């Protein structure tokens, strides 16, 4: 993901539609991938809508972004994190979406271009499925830190700012997440995958 320049953000704050479009085009895939990885396959049909909701929140608040306090992508990922947590809270309340699609609607997949090439993807599909299942078993805080670090390649300070904890806590959560994943995936990895 390329960093959004301050000039693009300033132009977007002034209502420049081209700048807003550039922000969306640059961040669309990484945001979709992060939401999908965090929420899991149970939200496959909703990922695009959830990303749009994040962008609406970002653009409603963009005039409050201060480039002297954070990188723009760090600020945006804070919205992603909070929105994902809100979605999980709603799910716990056993609500039903009025916009849910028909049960026979095919699921859409939102691949991240940074992921495996087609030949590798075919060879590692089972491992990918197992990793996704293992990620789903992590606690929300560990899962978010793992995704932001390992998939989005954010540094510890950015993750700390996004999650609202110190860097030591980020490192601790990441370590525990990796250990939990290593234990869950050990039988599969020992089998020669």
Secondary structure as UniProt FT lines:
FT   HELIX           6..13
FT   TURN            14..15
FT   HELIX           17..39
FT   HELIX           41..46
FT   HELIX           47..61
FT   HELIX           62..64
FT   TURN            67..69
FT   HELIX           72..92
FT   TURN            93..94
FT   TURN            98..99
FT   TURN            103..104
FT   TURN            113..114
FT   HELIX           118..137
FT   HELIX           140..146
FT   HELIX           147..151
FT   HELIX           156..163
FT   HELIX           167..190
FT   TURN            191..192
//
